[in-house]
Amino acid sequence: MQLDVSGHHVDVSQSLKGYVKSKFKRLERHFDNATHAHVILTVEKLDKKAEATVHVSGANVFAEAVDSDMYAAIDALADKLERQLKRHKEKLTNHHRGEKASKPLDEGV
C-alpha cells in the first residue's frame, strides 16, 4: 500500500511517519486490497487531529480522530479504520448463500 503522510500546521518528523507506517501495516493484514492511503496530521490549538482516506477496491474509507496527544490520535485513527475495513470486507463476501439457498425449490414435490 502506498502511504502519504502530510502535516497541517505541524512538521511531520521521521518518528511520526514511522509510527503511522507501523500502524498501517496492521491494516494491511486485514485487508490486502488497499491500494493507497493519505494521512493528514493537524494541530489546532490544544487538539491534535489525525485523518486518513484509504482507497480500497470498490470504495474509499475515511476516518478521523482527535486527541490531546498526536500518537493517541493516530492509535484511535488506526482502530477506526480497522473496524471500517473489516466491515467493508464482510460486505464484499456474500453471507446470504447458505444451505437453504443451494437446495432446489421443487425438491419436496
DSSP file (Angstrom, degrees, kcal/mol; ACC not computed):
  #  RESIDUE AA STRUCTURE BP1 BP2  ACC     N-H-->O    O-->H-N    N-H-->O    O-->H-N    TCO  KAPPA ALPHA  PHI   PSI    X-CA   Y-CA   Z-CA
    1    1 A M              0   0    0      0, 0.0     2,-0.4     0, 0.0    35,-0.2   0.000 360.0 360.0 360.0 134.6    0.0    0.0    0.0
    2    2 A Q  E     -a   36   0A   0     33,-2.1    35,-2.6     2,-0.0     2,-0.5  -0.714 360.0-161.6 -83.7 130.8    1.3    3.4   -0.9
    3    3 A L  E     -a   37   0A   0     -2,-0.4     2,-0.5    33,-0.2    35,-0.2  -0.963  10.8-170.2-123.6 122.1    1.2    5.7    2.1
    4    4 A D  E     -a   38   0A   0     33,-2.7    35,-3.4    -2,-0.5     2,-0.5  -0.951   5.4-171.5-109.8 126.2    1.3    9.5    2.0
    5    5 A V  E     +a   39   0A   0     -2,-0.5     2,-0.3    33,-0.2    35,-0.2  -0.977  12.3 167.5-119.0 122.6    1.7   11.4    5.3
    6    6 A S  E     -a   40   0A   0     33,-2.6    35,-2.7    -2,-0.5     2,-0.4  -0.902  21.6-138.0-131.5 162.2    1.4   15.2    5.4
    7    7 A G  E     -a   41   0A   0     -2,-0.3     2,-0.5    33,-0.2    35,-0.2  -0.922   3.9-157.4-124.5 146.7    1.1   17.8    8.1
    8    8 A H  E    S-a   42   0A   0     33,-3.0    35,-1.6    -2,-0.4     3,-0.1  -0.966  89.0 -12.8-123.2 111.9   -1.1   20.9    8.5
    9    9 A H  S    S+     0   0    0     -2,-0.5     2,-0.3    33,-0.2    -1,-0.1   0.719 126.0  84.2  66.2  24.9    0.4   23.4   11.0
   10   10 A V  S    S-     0   0    0     31,-0.2     2,-0.6    32,-0.0    -1,-0.2  -0.984  78.9-123.8-152.1 142.4    2.9   20.7   12.1
   11   11 A D        -     0   0    0     -2,-0.3     2,-0.8    -3,-0.1    -3,-0.1  -0.792  28.5-136.4 -85.7 124.1    6.2   19.4   10.9
   12   12 A V        -     0   0    0     -2,-0.6    -5,-0.1    -5,-0.1     2,-0.1  -0.725  24.3-157.6 -85.6 110.8    5.9   15.7   10.3
   13   13 A S     >  -     0   0    0     -2,-0.8     4,-2.2     1,-0.1     5,-0.2  -0.302  29.7-106.7 -82.8 169.6    9.1   14.1   11.7
   14   14 A Q  H  > S+     0   0    0      1,-0.2     4,-2.6     2,-0.2     5,-0.2   0.843 120.4  56.3 -64.9 -33.2   10.5   10.8   10.8
   15   15 A S  H  > S+     0   0    0      2,-0.2     4,-2.0     1,-0.2    -1,-0.2   0.895 108.0  47.3 -67.9 -38.1    9.4    9.3   14.1
   16   16 A L  H  > S+     0   0    0      2,-0.2     4,-2.4     1,-0.2    -2,-0.2   0.920 112.9  49.0 -66.4 -43.0    5.7   10.3   13.3
   17   17 A K  H  X S+     0   0    0     -4,-2.2     4,-2.5     1,-0.2    -2,-0.2   0.919 112.0  48.8 -61.7 -43.3    6.0    8.9    9.8
   18   18 A G  H  X S+     0   0    0     -4,-2.6     4,-2.2     2,-0.2    -1,-0.2   0.878 110.4  50.9 -64.0 -37.6    7.4    5.6   11.1
   19   19 A Y  H  X S+     0   0    0     -4,-2.0     4,-1.9     2,-0.2    -2,-0.2   0.908 111.0  48.1 -67.0 -41.8    4.7    5.4   13.7
   20   20 A V  H  X S+     0   0    0     -4,-2.4     4,-2.2     1,-0.2    -2,-0.2   0.920 111.6  50.5 -64.0 -43.2    2.0    5.9   11.1
   21   21 A K  H  X S+     0   0    0     -4,-2.5     4,-1.2     1,-0.2    -2,-0.2   0.889 109.1  50.9 -63.2 -38.7    3.6    3.3    8.9
   22   22 A S  H  X S+     0   0    0     -4,-2.2     4,-0.7     1,-0.2    -1,-0.2   0.879 111.9  47.4 -67.3 -36.0    3.7    0.8   11.7
   23   23 A K  H  X S+     0   0    0     -4,-1.9     4,-0.6     1,-0.2     3,-0.4   0.857 110.7  51.3 -71.7 -34.7    0.1    1.3   12.5
   24   24 A F  H  X S+     0   0    0     -4,-2.2     4,-1.3     1,-0.2    -1,-0.2   0.694  96.5  68.4 -79.1 -17.0   -1.0    1.0    8.9
   25   25 A K  H  X S+     0   0    0     -4,-1.2     4,-1.0     1,-0.2    -1,-0.2   0.866  95.9  57.2 -62.2 -35.1    0.9   -2.3    8.5
   26   26 A R  H  X S+     0   0    0     -4,-0.7     4,-0.8    -3,-0.4     3,-0.3   0.842 102.4  54.1 -64.1 -34.0   -1.7   -3.7   10.8
   27   27 A L  H  X S+     0   0    0     -4,-0.6     4,-2.0     1,-0.2     3,-0.4   0.847 101.0  59.2 -69.6 -33.4   -4.4   -2.6    8.4
   28   28 A E  H  < S+     0   0    0     -4,-1.3    -1,-0.2     1,-0.2    -2,-0.2   0.791  97.4  61.4 -66.4 -27.1   -2.8   -4.5    5.5
   29   29 A R  H  < S+     0   0    0     -4,-1.0    -1,-0.2    -3,-0.3     3,-0.2   0.891 111.1  38.4 -64.8 -37.7   -3.1   -7.7    7.4
   30   30 A H  H  < S+     0   0    0     -4,-0.8     2,-0.4    -3,-0.4    -2,-0.2   0.834 131.3  20.5 -83.7 -33.6   -6.9   -7.5    7.5
   31   31 A F    ><  +     0   0    0     -4,-2.0     3,-0.8     1,-0.1    -1,-0.3  -0.860  57.7 178.3-143.3 101.9   -7.5   -6.1    4.0
   32   32 A D  T 3  S+     0   0    0     -2,-0.4    -1,-0.1     1,-0.2    -4,-0.1   0.464  71.5  77.6 -87.4  -0.6   -4.8   -6.5    1.4
   33   33 A N  T 3   +     0   0    0     24,-0.1    24,-0.4   -32,-0.0     2,-0.4   0.377  62.5 118.2 -88.8   5.9   -6.7   -4.8   -1.4
   34   34 A A    <   +     0   0    0     -3,-0.8    22,-0.2    22,-0.2     3,-0.1  -0.599  38.3 178.3 -72.3 126.1   -6.0   -1.3   -0.1
   35   35 A T        +     0   0    0     20,-2.5   -33,-2.1    -2,-0.4     2,-0.3   0.810  57.9  10.8-100.7 -35.8   -4.0    0.5   -2.7
   36   36 A H  E     -aB   2  55A   0     19,-1.2    19,-3.3   -35,-0.2     2,-0.4  -0.999  54.1-169.0-150.2 142.0   -3.4    4.0   -1.4
   37   37 A A  E     -aB   3  54A   0    -35,-2.6   -33,-2.7    -2,-0.3     2,-0.5  -1.000   5.1-162.9-135.1 136.4   -3.7    5.8    1.9
   38   38 A H  E     -aB   4  53A   0     15,-2.4    15,-2.0    -2,-0.4     2,-0.4  -0.976  10.9-169.9-121.1 118.4   -3.5    9.5    2.5
   39   39 A V  E     -aB   5  52A   0    -35,-3.4   -33,-2.6    -2,-0.5     2,-0.5  -0.914   4.2-167.1-113.0 131.8   -2.9   10.6    6.1
   40   40 A I  E     -aB   6  51A   0     11,-3.0    11,-2.3    -2,-0.4     2,-0.5  -0.980   3.9-161.5-120.6 123.7   -3.1   14.3    7.3
   41   41 A L  E     -aB   7  50A   0    -35,-2.7   -33,-3.0    -2,-0.5     2,-0.4  -0.912  16.5-176.8-105.4 127.7   -1.9   15.2   10.7
   42   42 A T  E     -aB   8  49A   0      7,-3.2     7,-3.1    -2,-0.5     2,-0.5  -0.946  20.8-153.8-130.2 143.9   -3.2   18.6   12.0
   43   43 A V  E     + B   0  48A   0    -35,-1.6     2,-0.5    -2,-0.4     5,-0.2  -0.982  15.0 176.4-116.2 122.3   -2.6   20.7   15.1
   44   44 A E  E >   - B   0  47A   0      3,-2.9     3,-2.3    -2,-0.5     2,-0.3  -0.920  62.4 -64.3-126.9 104.0   -5.5   23.0   16.2
   45   45 A K  T 3  S-     0   0    0     -2,-0.5    -1,-0.0     1,-0.3     0, 0.0  -0.391 119.7 -14.0  52.7-111.4   -4.7   24.9   19.4
   46   46 A L  T 3  S+     0   0    0     -2,-0.3     2,-0.3    -3,-0.1    -1,-0.3   0.577 121.5  87.5 -95.0  -9.5   -4.5   22.1   22.0
   47   47 A D  E <   -B   44   0A   0     -3,-2.3    -3,-2.9    19,-0.0     2,-0.5  -0.705  60.3-154.8 -95.6 140.9   -6.1   19.3   19.9
   48   48 A K  E     -BC  43  67A   0     19,-3.4    19,-2.5    -2,-0.3     2,-0.4  -0.951  14.8-163.6-110.5 132.3   -4.2   17.1   17.6
   49   49 A K  E     -BC  42  66A   0     -7,-3.1    -7,-3.2    -2,-0.5     2,-0.4  -0.947  10.8-170.8-122.6 136.2   -6.1   15.6   14.8
   50   50 A A  E     +BC  41  65A   0     15,-2.7    15,-2.6    -2,-0.4     2,-0.3  -0.993  12.5 173.7-122.2 128.9   -5.3   12.6   12.5
   51   51 A E  E     -BC  40  64A   0    -11,-2.3   -11,-3.0    -2,-0.4     2,-0.3  -0.978   4.4-176.2-134.9 149.9   -7.4   11.9    9.5
   52   52 A A  E     -BC  39  63A   0     11,-2.6    11,-2.0    -2,-0.3     2,-0.5  -0.998  18.5-156.4-147.3 146.9   -7.0    9.4    6.7
   53   53 A T  E     -BC  38  62A   0    -15,-2.0   -15,-2.4    -2,-0.3     2,-0.5  -0.995  15.8-164.7-121.9 122.9   -8.6    8.3    3.5
   54   54 A V  E     -BC  37  61A   0      7,-3.2     7,-3.0    -2,-0.5     2,-0.7  -0.940  10.2-146.7-111.5 124.4   -7.9    4.7    2.4
   55   55 A H  E     +BC  36  60A   0    -19,-3.3   -20,-2.5    -2,-0.5   -19,-1.2  -0.812  27.9 168.6 -92.2 116.8   -8.6    3.8   -1.2
   56   56 A V  E >   - C   0  59A   0      3,-2.4     3,-1.6    -2,-0.7     2,-0.5  -0.757  48.9 -72.1-120.3 169.4   -9.8    0.2   -1.5
   57   57 A S  T 3  S+     0   0    0    -24,-0.4   -24,-0.1     1,-0.3     3,-0.1  -0.490 120.4   4.1 -65.9 115.0  -11.3   -1.8   -4.3
   58   58 A G  T 3  S+     0   0    0     -2,-0.5     2,-0.3     1,-0.1    -1,-0.3   0.315 128.4  32.8  97.2  -8.2  -14.8   -0.5   -4.6
   59   59 A A  E <   -C   56   0A   0     -3,-1.6    -3,-2.4     2,-0.0     2,-0.4  -0.989  65.3-121.2-165.2 168.2  -14.8    2.3   -2.0
   60   60 A N  E     -C   55   0A   0     -2,-0.3     2,-0.5    -5,-0.2    -5,-0.2  -0.996  26.4-153.3-119.3 130.3  -12.9    5.0   -0.2
   61   61 A V  E     -C   54   0A   0     -7,-3.0    -7,-3.2    -2,-0.4     2,-0.4  -0.910  13.3-172.6-108.7 127.3  -12.8    4.7    3.6
   62   62 A F  E     +C   53   0A   0     -2,-0.5     2,-0.3    -9,-0.2    -9,-0.2  -0.944  10.4 161.3-122.3 140.3  -12.4    7.9    5.7
   63   63 A A  E     -C   52   0A   0    -11,-2.0   -11,-2.6    -2,-0.4     2,-0.3  -0.987  12.6-169.4-150.9 154.9  -11.8    8.3    9.4
   64   64 A E  E     -C   51   0A   0     -2,-0.3     2,-0.3   -13,-0.2   -13,-0.2  -0.991   1.0-168.3-144.9 152.7  -10.6   11.0   11.7
   65   65 A A  E     -C   50   0A   0    -15,-2.6   -15,-2.7    -2,-0.3     2,-0.4  -0.999   5.1-158.9-143.5 141.2   -9.6   11.1   15.4
   66   66 A V  E     +C   49   0A   0     -2,-0.3     2,-0.3   -17,-0.2   -17,-0.2  -0.973  24.5 146.7-123.6 134.6   -8.9   14.0   17.8
   67   67 A D  E     -C   48   0A   0    -19,-2.5   -19,-3.4    -2,-0.4     6,-0.1  -0.947  56.7-109.5-154.3 170.4   -6.9   13.8   21.0
   68   68 A S  S    S+     0   0    0     -2,-0.3     2,-0.4   -21,-0.2   -19,-0.1   0.658 106.5  55.8 -80.9 -14.9   -4.5   15.9   23.1
   69   69 A D  S  > S-     0   0    0    -21,-0.2     4,-2.0     1,-0.1     5,-0.2  -0.965  75.7-144.0-119.0 133.9   -1.6   13.6   22.1
   70   70 A M  H  > S+     0   0    0     -2,-0.4     4,-2.1     1,-0.2     5,-0.2   0.883 101.7  52.0 -65.0 -39.1   -0.7   13.0   18.4
   71   71 A Y  H  > S+     0   0    0      1,-0.2     4,-2.0     2,-0.2    -1,-0.2   0.872 109.6  49.6 -67.0 -35.8    0.3    9.4   19.0
   72   72 A A  H  > S+     0   0    0      2,-0.2     4,-2.4     1,-0.2    -1,-0.2   0.866 109.5  52.4 -68.8 -36.4   -3.0    8.7   20.8
   73   73 A A  H  X S+     0   0    0     -4,-2.0     4,-2.2     2,-0.2    -2,-0.2   0.891 109.1  49.5 -65.4 -39.2   -4.9   10.3   17.8
   74   74 A I  H  X S+     0   0    0     -4,-2.1     4,-2.4     2,-0.2    -2,-0.2   0.894 110.2  51.4 -66.7 -39.3   -3.0    8.0   15.4
   75   75 A D  H  X S+     0   0    0     -4,-2.0     4,-2.1     2,-0.2    -2,-0.2   0.938 111.7  46.2 -60.5 -47.4   -3.9    5.0   17.5
   76   76 A A  H  X S+     0   0    0     -4,-2.4     4,-2.3     1,-0.2    -2,-0.2   0.879 111.4  52.9 -64.5 -37.7   -7.5    5.9   17.6
   77   77 A L  H  X S+     0   0    0     -4,-2.2     4,-2.6     1,-0.2    -1,-0.2   0.921 108.6  49.2 -62.9 -44.6   -7.5    6.5   13.8
   78   78 A A  H  X S+     0   0    0     -4,-2.4     4,-2.2     1,-0.2    -2,-0.2   0.887 110.8  50.8 -63.7 -38.7   -5.9    3.1   13.1
   79   79 A D  H  X S+     0   0    0     -4,-2.1     4,-2.1     2,-0.2    -1,-0.2   0.914 111.3  47.8 -64.6 -42.7   -8.6    1.4   15.3
   80   80 A K  H  X S+     0   0    0     -4,-2.3     4,-2.3     1,-0.2    -2,-0.2   0.923 113.1  47.6 -64.1 -44.4  -11.4    3.2   13.5
   81   81 A L  H  X S+     0   0    0     -4,-2.6     4,-2.8     1,-0.2     5,-0.2   0.884 109.1  54.7 -65.1 -37.2  -10.0    2.4   10.1
   82   82 A E  H  X S+     0   0    0     -4,-2.2     4,-2.2    -5,-0.2    -1,-0.2   0.928 109.5  46.9 -61.9 -45.1   -9.5   -1.3   11.1
   83   83 A R  H  X S+     0   0    0     -4,-2.1     4,-2.1     1,-0.2    -2,-0.2   0.919 114.0  47.7 -62.5 -43.2  -13.2   -1.6   12.1
   84   84 A Q  H  X S+     0   0    0     -4,-2.3     4,-2.4     1,-0.2    -2,-0.2   0.891 111.5  49.5 -67.2 -38.9  -14.4    0.1    8.9
   85   85 A L  H  X S+     0   0    0     -4,-2.8     4,-2.4     2,-0.2    -1,-0.2   0.883 110.1  51.0 -68.5 -36.9  -12.1   -2.1    6.7
   86   86 A K  H  X S+     0   0    0     -4,-2.2     4,-2.2    -5,-0.2    -2,-0.2   0.928 111.6  48.0 -62.5 -43.6  -13.4   -5.3    8.4
   87   87 A R  H  X S+     0   0    0     -4,-2.1     4,-1.7     1,-0.2    -2,-0.2   0.900 111.9  49.6 -63.7 -41.0  -17.0   -4.2    7.8
   88   88 A H  H  X S+     0   0    0     -4,-2.4     4,-1.4     1,-0.2    -1,-0.2   0.893 110.0  51.1 -64.5 -39.9  -16.2   -3.4    4.2
   89   89 A K  H  X S+     0   0    0     -4,-2.4     4,-1.1     1,-0.2    -1,-0.2   0.886 109.0  50.9 -65.9 -38.4  -14.6   -6.8    3.7
   90   90 A E  H  < S+     0   0    0     -4,-2.2    -1,-0.2     1,-0.2    -2,-0.2   0.848 106.6  55.0 -67.8 -32.7  -17.6   -8.5    5.2
   91   91 A K  H  < S+     0   0    0     -4,-1.7    -1,-0.2     1,-0.2    -2,-0.2   0.826 102.6  57.4 -67.8 -30.5  -19.9   -6.6    2.9
   92   92 A L  H  < S+     0   0    0     -4,-1.4     2,-0.3    -5,-0.1    -1,-0.2   0.825  96.4  72.6 -70.8 -30.6  -17.9   -7.9   -0.1
   93   93 A T  S  < S-     0   0    0     -4,-1.1     2,-0.8    -3,-0.2     0, 0.0  -0.668  89.0-122.9 -85.9 141.8  -18.5  -11.5    0.8
   94   94 A N        +     0   0    0     -2,-0.3     3,-0.5     1,-0.2    -3,-0.1  -0.750  31.0 175.6 -88.4 109.8  -22.0  -12.9    0.3
   95   95 A H        +     0   0    0     -2,-0.8    -1,-0.2     1,-0.2     3,-0.1   0.455  68.0  74.6 -91.1  -2.1  -23.4  -14.2    3.6
   96   96 A H        +     0   0    0      1,-0.2     2,-0.8     2,-0.1    -1,-0.2   0.310  69.5  89.6 -96.2   9.7  -26.8  -15.0    2.2
   97   97 A R        +     0   0    0     -3,-0.5    -1,-0.2     3,-0.1    -3,-0.0  -0.540  59.6 145.4-104.5  66.1  -25.8  -18.1    0.2
   98   98 A G     >  -     0   0    0     -2,-0.8     4,-0.8    -3,-0.1     3,-0.1   0.050  67.8 -73.5 -86.9-161.2  -26.3  -20.6    2.9
   99   99 A E  H  > S+     0   0    0      1,-0.2     4,-0.7     2,-0.2     3,-0.5   0.850 127.3  56.0 -67.2 -36.9  -27.5  -24.2    2.8
  100  100 A K  H >4 S+     0   0    0      1,-0.2     3,-0.6     2,-0.2    -1,-0.2   0.855 103.4  54.3 -66.7 -35.0  -31.2  -23.3    2.1
  101  101 A A  H 34 S+     0   0    0      1,-0.2    -1,-0.2    -3,-0.1    -2,-0.2   0.751 103.7  55.7 -72.7 -22.9  -30.3  -21.2   -1.0
  102  102 A S  H 3< S+     0   0    0     -4,-0.8    -1,-0.2    -3,-0.5    -2,-0.2   0.683  89.9  88.5 -84.9 -16.5  -28.4  -24.1   -2.6
  103  103 A K  S << S-     0   0    0     -4,-0.7     2,-0.1    -3,-0.6     0, 0.0  -0.604  84.6-115.0 -80.3 140.0  -31.4  -26.5   -2.4
  104  104 A P    >   -     0   0    0      0, 0.0     3,-0.9     0, 0.0    -1,-0.1  -0.408  16.3-129.6 -70.3 152.2  -33.8  -26.5   -5.3
  105  105 A L  G >  S+     0   0    0      1,-0.2     3,-0.5     2,-0.1     4,-0.1   0.781 103.9  57.3 -73.2 -27.2  -37.4  -25.4   -4.6
  106  106 A D  G >  S+     0   0    0      1,-0.2     3,-0.8     2,-0.1    -1,-0.2   0.176  72.8 108.4 -90.6  17.9  -39.0  -28.4   -6.2
  107  107 A E  G <  S+     0   0    0     -3,-0.9    -1,-0.2     1,-0.2    -2,-0.1   0.851  76.8  49.0 -66.8 -36.2  -37.2  -30.9   -4.0
  108  108 A G  G <         0   0    0     -3,-0.5    -1,-0.2     1,-0.2    -2,-0.1   0.575 360.0 360.0 -82.3  -8.8  -40.3  -31.9   -2.0
  109  109 A V    <         0   0    0     -3,-0.8    -1,-0.2    -4,-0.1    -2,-0.1   0.439 360.0 360.0 -87.9 360.0  -42.6  -32.5   -5.0
